[in-house]
Amino acid sequence: MFNLSSLPELTPEDLLTYQEAIKEELQKIIPAQKFTLFFPAAKPDYLSKQDIFIEKNKIHLAINYSQKFLGVITLHNYTKRRVRGLKTALPTILQLILQHISIYKKFFFNEQLHIYTSNYIDFFLQETIRDILLGLNPKENNFSSNYFSVSLLAINPLLKEYPLKTQKFLLQEIIGLVQTNFSPWPLALLSGQKLCLLLTNLNSSKGSSLLTHLWSKLHQHNFSHPVLKNKLKLNFGVSLVTFPKDFDSQELLLNNTEIIPLFKEKLDLALEKSLQFKEPFSFDKILKLGGRIKEVNCEEITIDIGKESKVQDGYIFTVLNKDKINPKEKGKIIIKEVGQKQSKAKVIVNLEPIYKIKKGDRLKLTSQSDSKFYLDYKNTILEEARKILESYGQVKLALFQVKSEKISHKDSLDLLEEEIQKITSPLFITSNETQIIAALYQESNKELKEKLLKLEQEFYKQHQITFYVGVGHLPLPPFHLSDLYRNAEKALIHSRYYEERPHLAFFDSISLTISGDRMFSLGNYFDALSEYQKALYLDAKNILALNSLGISYAKTGNLPRAKETFLEVLKIEPGNELARYNLGRILEQLGQEKEAELVFLQCKTPLYRGFSLLRLGKKAEKQKDFKKARDYYLQAKELLPNYSQPHTLLASLYLKKEEMEKAKEELHQALLKNSLDALALNLLATIYLKNKENLSLAESLAQKSISLKPEIPEFWKTLREILAAQHKEKELAFLVN
């Protein structure tokens, strides 16, 4: 049980954050059509004598907590038959709701250190990753997406050599230093004394810049003993991990809750490397420049990075000496066996006796054209495939991968290989360190499918072990023998999309569409284009591939081709609303505004019709036709009851017309539907600034909007104006810099 006196105080910012929870709890007691939240500078006269005021269609509740007035809740068009007897009970019920929020805040916020807890990190990652995963899928038109990336920037201060009181003092000083220099991003306690900043929507260069800046600030700061005042030299690990950039295509198939522990593992690994090399480390730097020689045994080398750092068979590393300023090359090694945390390699270039490869030498990843699998292994398969193709006129390559782990992976692979030979009689079979079995066949697709289904059924019946199998073949030109392995890989990935047994897929148009989607999700839009084009070569009526092709053309700036593609989708499937909406957006970008308007108005379903009306409203607003814009926004609000955008755009319009109260009410409704609507937060901050009321709340709102969308200059401008209005010269100077 919580000691109620130990619960944290609540602020207007907390009420905004948890307003949806407050609304839900009050709705259980007294249903109302609308819920609004206001923060007047002082308690209104009508609530001066009591904390509830009931009108014909409204109930006003004063929000008091810990003897402080925080704001007012108004319930509009409430259910009147439920009011009797609640006049005295509602303020008490509200107090209980606020108490629960305070308990929730204690769970998420460390009052002692004035930073967020690790529970908040998990919550933050869960919400942002889910949002990003939706946005990465070209099949989704995720209108409410707030993010394209999320990063954790971690700090591990080594304080254990100092007494406990000194550790606490130094940790507080580090927190203060980070909060001063890295406002407005939230700071949280990761674990122990590890801290991390929660960052969103940073591109690679900005992330790298912040990582270097944090390292510099920590190492340039003069830390001193709290009592003796002598200078202390502190050591830090500083690391950065970004989603989705630092996650491979397989990891992107996981759901948001499965990704979180993986995120933290990557962060710890990068922190470990930062402490080891005494320099800041992003996760992608581990593979490029974060490996070291662990053991040297004649020509066999053990290195200290493995699968968790994305090392793969066939990767080639240059071996460097330990000199950071002027590193000398000692030779080259190639990876031949990959473990989880370390790998085995053999020397392929040795510059001994001039430079002898030693334990502790640093590794630098060498650029290589094909290092996914050990080259000899892959070439052997393709050579055998060539012979089969010449003899039989056709060849199939099946790749098998065990899913179940009821027994050791190696044992299950051995069992599977025996059964493959016995039941399917391949012309050639082999396996490698990547735990994939490859088998070559000459049968037709139909004959091979029958054999593979029989294998799957009997193997599962006998051993209760599930496996994936992808079959690659060469459908027609433009596929060549060199594509056989890649086609089998794509089919293997395709097989993982089947939720039920058997997990069997033959390479086809859908395999290529899935491959294109994976490339699209990683930002490789030109590669995705190529995959969608090949998918359409195999099936010209693959609507999924055709729609994604149009989106990829748009992403790569080829708007005329995007337009043609969406028109082609609508020719095949006239009712495809996603293609129609996307066509409207492309026409807008091409400057064909009348045509775009006609297309938008043809959208029928509430979702696409609603967002089409929002775009038309923006156009009308740009043309200063505020009445028309307002009408479009109001129609969109009816069609999109669960989205914040209509409220936010209406508020922006009201703000331009100086109708502050209307704007404020719409913004509260927007934040009730989406507390992470960055524009709504910024506009609400602007209103409080213009009214010169509750500037601390305005500052908090502006900071939150920047933490969500740091790439928008207007948000930073708002924060600067709020700081200037409060005469916060120190923070303002930092922000300007």
Protein Blocks (a to p, Z undefined) as FASTA:
>chain_A
ZZfklpccddfklmmmmmmmmmmmmmmmmgcfbdcddddfbdcfklmmbccdcdfkbccd
dddeehiafbdcddehiafklmgoplmmmmmmmmmmmmmmmmmmmmmpcfklopacfklm
mmmmmmmmmmmmmmmpmkbccfkbcbfbdcdddddddfklpcfklmmmmmmmmmmmmmmm
mccbdcddfbhjbccdddehiafklmmmmmmmmmmmmmmpccddfklopacddddddddd
ddfklpcfklmmpcfklmmmmmmmmmmmmmmmmmmnopacdfklmmmmmcccfbdchjbc
cdfbdfknopaehiacddddfblklccdfbdcddfbdcfkbccdddfbdcbfkbccdehi
acdddddfblmbcfklmmmmmmmmmmmmmmnopacddddddfblfbcfklmmmmmmmmmm
mmnopabdcddfkopacdddfbdfklmmmmmmmmmmmmmmmnopacdddddddfbacbdf
klmmmmmmmmmmmmmmpmbdcddddddfklmmmmmmmmmmnopamlmmmmmmmmmmmomk
lmklmmmmmmmmmmnopamlmmmmmmmmmmmmmmlmklmmmmmmmmmmnopamlmmmmmm
mpmbfklmmmmmmmmmmmmmmnopaklmmmmmmmmmmmmmmbfklmmmmmmmmmmnopak
lmmmmmmmmmmmomklmklmmmmmmmmmmnopakllmmmmmmmmmmmmmmbmklmmmmmm
mmmmnopaklmmmmmZZ
